[in-house]
Amino acid sequence: MQALEVPDLLYAVEQPVQGQSEQQRQLAASQALLVMLTRLTGLVSVPRTPLIKAALDNPARFYDRYVFFEETDAQGNDQQILSMTFHPEVVVDLIRQANLPIWWSQRPTIVVWAVFEIDGDGRQELLGARSKHPLISALKARARYRGLELIIPTLDAADQNAVTAQDVWGNFTDTLNAASAEYAADIVLTARVQETGTSTASPNLQADWQFWLAQEPYAGRVSVRDYGNVAVAAIDAVVDELIDRYVVPARAVRNVSVAVAGLSGMQPYTDLMSYLETFEFIAQVQVTSLRDGVLYLSLRSSAEGSKLVELLTAQNRLVTDPVHIGAGVQLIWQG
């Protein structure tokens, strides 16, 4: 296959370091590779098989660019960061060889409407993209770690006219969905946090979240003392549902016959082949024949049956063919 077309940020990892020595770079690269494996498999705990351990001991071949820079953390302290960009093909090949599950890199985007309230105060604050509140930074960090794109509303004039803190606190779905349309996100997540402790250094937090996926509502609640734990609970709840739908379990690669109609000319053919290159769980695409305007392909993939069809048609660029149903998978290219 040709080079995978993947979102740029998915394969970039930032790790804090204590210096710029070779030892520090080696340690950070190993940790960053582990983050990559979590993002691409959906596994929070990646099994340390001999193959994975060898890769973590020698991570240099998995990345091609790195840069050191400084940034200021939430407490106002300067810290050094190592940013690394990994090779998509090489990392995916490691996952295949290690027989780990694969989570397609084309992830849904999530818009988050977050509200914060201090118990007894009664004031509810809607938190936007420029907010310095620790809940926002914690949500961003956890989403980044799990490989999701998080959109925090800017709270510009249009947002403020469309949504209030009370709308989010009340989980008024119709209002939030209408306001979220501007951001073209796939999932709308609400997060509501109430601080009940008296110590700002270690508050008591009562938090809940809600989101919809495939017209099904999901919700949860936690009582914790750290905003990071709130973010882990909310973001991981979304990830768990996405994994159920989009992760291809580890299994042997096999040939799957696919017939695609709707290709009138060279450009649609080129676009289709480029699109198929984005699926990490497809190891090879081979054209077997072209008959009566239908392209017949053989896909080497670890996905099978309904899971393969569900993923191929997830973005509606390919749709199932309701008429020509026979042996193999019958699809129509929509462009």
C-alpha positions, -999 to 999 in steps of 0.1 A, spaced: 0 0 0 10 36 -4 16 60 25 -13 62 49 -33 94 48 -39 102 84 -47 133 105 -14 151 112 -20 155 150 -27 118 156 9 108 150 25 137 169 32 132 206 45 157 232 64 144 262 79 164 291 116 159 296 142 169 321 168 179 295 179 174 259 204 146 264 203 114 243 192 95 274 162 118 279 153 116 242 154 78 243 132 77 274 107 102 260 106 84 227 97 51 244 70 68 264 57 86 232 56 53 213 35 38 241 11 67 237 9 60 200 1 24 206 -27 34 230 -41 59 204 -41 34 176 -53 3 194 -77 18 219 -59 -1 247 -51 19 278 -28 -9 289 -8 -22 260 5 -58 265 43 -59 268 48 -88 245 85 -95 234 78 -76 202 64 -46 219 91 -46 245 118 -47 218 101 -17 200 100 3 233 136 -4 239 146 8 205 120 34 194 142 54 170 129 37 138 93 46 146 96 84 144 111 107 118 111 142 134 115 156 168 120 191 184 125 204 219 107 235 231 96 251 264 61 259 276 46 272 308 24 247 328 -9 255 346 11 264 378 32 290 359 63 268 358 85 265 327 90 230 315 108 214 285 88 194 260 99 170 233 76 168 204 79 137 181 62 128 149 59 91 141 58 71 109 22 59 104 31 29 82 58 17 106 37 20 137 7 3 121 30 -25 109 42 -30 145 5 -33 156 -2 -58 129 28 -79 138 20 -78 175 -16 -89 168 -31 -59 185 -65 -44 176 -66 -14 152 -87 17 157 -92 36 124 -74 69 124 -104 88 109 -120 97 143 -152 116 150 -148 151 164 -163 161 197 -176 195 208 -177 200 246 -200 223 264 -186 226 300 -201 244 330 -185 250 364 -203 258 397 -191 265 432 -215 249 457 -234 275 477 -224 303 453 -251 296 428 -232 310 399 -227 287 369 -198 296 345 -198 284 309 -162 276 300 -149 284 265 -118 278 245 -98 306 261 -107 297 296 -78 290 320 -100 267 341 -83 234 349 -113 214 336 -107 226 301 -70 218 300 -77 184 316 -103 175 289 -80 186 261 -51 166 275 -71 134 279 -87 137 245 -52 142 230 -39 112 248 -67 90 235 -63 103 199 -95 124 197 -101 159 184 -118 180 210 -135 213 201 -141 238 229 -166 265 217 -151 300 214 -180 315 232 -182 343 207 -213 365 203 -231 338 183 -224 311 210 -234 334 238 -267 342 220 -274 305 214 -263 288 246 -262 298 283 -247 280 313 -282 271 324 -288 254 290 -258 232 296 -266 226 333 -301 215 322 -288 193 293 -312 210 269 -303 188 240 -321 206 212 -305 239 221 -270 224 223 -273 204 191 -284 236 172 -255 256 186 -230 228 179 -239 227 142 -215 256 137 -186 235 147 -195 205 125 -187 181 152 -199 145 152 -205 142 190 -219 167 215 -205 162 250 -217 181 281 -196 182 313 -210 197 345 -187 201 375 -197 214 410 -169 222 434 -180 214 470 -148 215 489 -134 245 508 -98 240 497 -89 252 462 -58 230 463 -78 198 468 -115 205 461 -143 180 463 -157 176 428 -191 163 418 -191 158 380 -214 143 354 -213 142 316 -237 132 288 -233 125 251 -252 110 222 -239 84 198 -259 68 170 -290 84 186 -283 66 219 -278 86 251 -249 79 274 -242 95 308 -221 91 339 -212 107 372 -181 107 394 -171 122 428 -133 129 428 -108 155 440 -90 162 408 -100 177 374 -78 152 356 -99 123 370 -131 141 357 -115 143 322 -104 107 323 -139 95 333 -158 116 307 -134 112 277 -128 75 283 -166 69 285 -168 83 249 -138 63 238 -152 31 252 -183 34 230 -163 44 199 -140 14 204 -170 -9 204 -180 5 170 -147 13 152 -119 -9 165 -110 -40 145 -101 -69 168 -68 -87 164 -73 -116 140 -57 -132 110 -56 -111 78 -78 -126 50 -89 -118 15 -123 -101 12 -140 -96 -22 -155 -62 -27 -174 -49 -57 -178 -11 -62 -202 6 -86 -206 43 -94 -171 49 -108 -176 69 -140 -142 79 -151 -106 79 -139 -110 105 -111 -136 86 -91 -114 55 -94 -84 75 -81 -104 90 -53 -117 55 -42 -82 41 -41 -69 70 -21 -98 66 3 -91 29 8 -55 39 18 -69 56 49 -80 23 65 -52 10 87 -69 -24 90 -67 -29 52 -32 -43 45 -35 -45 7 -59 -35 -21 -58 -54 -54 -79 -48 -85 -91 -81 -99 -113 -70 -127 -136 -43 -142 -169 -55 -157 -200 -35 -168 -189 -5 -149 -183 -24 -116 -148 -25 -101 -139 -58 -84 -114 -56 -56 -96 -80 -33 -89 -65 1 -65 -81 26 -80 -71 59 -83 -82 95 -119 -68 95 -146 -92 84 -183 -94 78 -206 -67 90 -177 -49 108 -159 -43 75 -191 -30 58 -198 -7 88 -163 8 87 -162 12 49 -195 30 49 -190 50 81 -184 83 63 -210 77 35 -184 80 8 -192 43 2 -227 30 7 -242 -4 5 -257 -14 -28 -294 -24 -22 -299 -39 -56 -268 -59 -66 -264 -82 -36 -245 -113 -42 -212 -129 -33 -188 -106 -14 -194 -70 -4 -214 -48 -28 -209 -11 -25 -215 22 -44 -190 50 -45 -205 83 -36 -174 104 -39 
